[in-house]
Amino acid sequence: QVQLVESGGGVVQPGGSLRLSCATSGSIFRINGMGWYRQAPGKERELVAAISSNGNRNFADSVKGRFGISRNFAWNTMYLQMNSLRLEDTAVYYCYTNGVYGNGTQVTVSS
């Protein structure tokens, strides 16, 4: 079983940036890919970005060109770089892999 802990959330003005981190522990040798999901109030959880073991990256259309995803080689940490943040990016962001979600970190974009 993998354990995931997110950090880096906070309050930022529109147009600002944040970098989220996801620290892994446990059975990380089983990880083949990881992703970031988010859930806004009253909405379903949605995939924001994902990265595979060979480095392929996928992004939701709503964040393409603004967000980046990366990880260290050993899958110890994964990052979500969020630039040009918009009000609609406000959500709880979750790290995900192998059927496991972290507890999430709140991102609030507000003027």
C-alpha positions in Angstrom: 0.0 0.0 0.0 1.2 3.5 -0.9 0.6 6.5 1.4 0.3 9.9 -0.1 0.6 13.3 1.6 -0.1 16.5 -0.3 1.3 20.0 0.6 1.7 23.4 -0.9 -1.9 24.6 -1.1 -3.0 28.1 -0.1 -4.7 31.3 -1.1 -3.5 33.1 -4.2 -4.8 35.9 -6.4 -5.9 35.3 -10.0 -2.9 35.1 -12.2 -0.7 33.8 -9.4 1.2 30.5 -9.1 1.4 27.7 -6.6 3.4 24.5 -6.6 1.8 21.4 -5.0 3.9 18.5 -3.7 2.9 14.9 -3.1 5.2 12.8 -0.9 4.9 9.1 -1.2 5.8 6.3 1.2 5.1 2.6 1.4 5.1 0.3 -1.6 6.3 2.9 -4.1 8.1 0.2 -6.1 4.6 -0.7 -7.4 3.9 2.8 -8.9 3.6 3.0 -12.7 2.0 6.4 -12.8 0.6 9.1 -10.7 -1.9 11.9 -11.1 -3.5 15.0 -9.6 -7.2 15.2 -9.2 -9.3 18.1 -7.9 -12.8 18.5 -6.5 -14.6 21.9 -6.3 -17.6 22.4 -4.0 -20.7 20.8 -5.6 -18.7 19.2 -8.4 -17.3 15.8 -9.2 -13.7 14.9 -8.7 -11.8 15.4 -12.0 -8.4 14.5 -13.3 -6.1 17.5 -13.7 -2.9 15.9 -14.8 -1.1 12.6 -14.9 2.4 11.3 -15.5 3.4 7.8 -16.4 6.6 5.9 -15.7 8.0 6.7 -19.2 7.3 10.4 -18.6 4.2 10.8 -20.7 2.0 13.6 -19.4 -1.7 14.3 -19.8 -3.6 17.3 -18.8 -7.2 18.4 -18.6 -8.1 20.8 -21.3 -8.9 23.5 -18.7 -5.3 23.5 -17.4 -3.2 22.9 -20.6 -0.5 25.4 -21.0 -0.9 26.6 -17.4 -0.1 23.6 -15.3 2.9 21.3 -15.3 3.4 17.9 -13.7 6.7 16.3 -12.7 8.2 13.7 -10.3 11.5 12.6 -9.1 13.0 9.4 -10.5 12.2 7.2 -7.5 8.6 8.3 -7.3 9.3 9.8 -3.8 7.7 13.1 -4.7 5.4 14.4 -7.4 4.7 18.0 -8.2 2.0 20.1 -9.8 3.2 23.5 -10.9 0.2 25.8 -11.3 0.6 29.1 -13.2 -1.9 31.7 -14.3 -4.4 30.5 -11.7 -8.0 31.3 -12.3 -11.0 31.6 -9.9 -12.3 28.3 -11.3 -9.1 26.5 -10.2 -10.3 26.7 -6.6 -10.7 23.2 -5.3 -9.2 20.5 -3.1 -6.4 18.9 -5.0 -5.6 15.2 -4.4 -2.6 13.1 -5.3 -3.5 9.7 -6.7 -1.8 6.4 -7.5 -2.6 2.7 -7.5 -6.2 3.3 -6.3 -5.1 5.5 -3.4 -5.8 9.2 -2.8 -4.1 11.5 -0.4 -6.1 13.6 2.0 -5.9 16.6 -0.3 -4.7 20.2 -0.1 -6.9 23.3 -0.5 -6.2 25.7 -3.3 -8.2 28.9 -3.2 -7.9 31.5 -6.0 -9.5 34.7 -4.8 -9.1 38.5 -5.4 
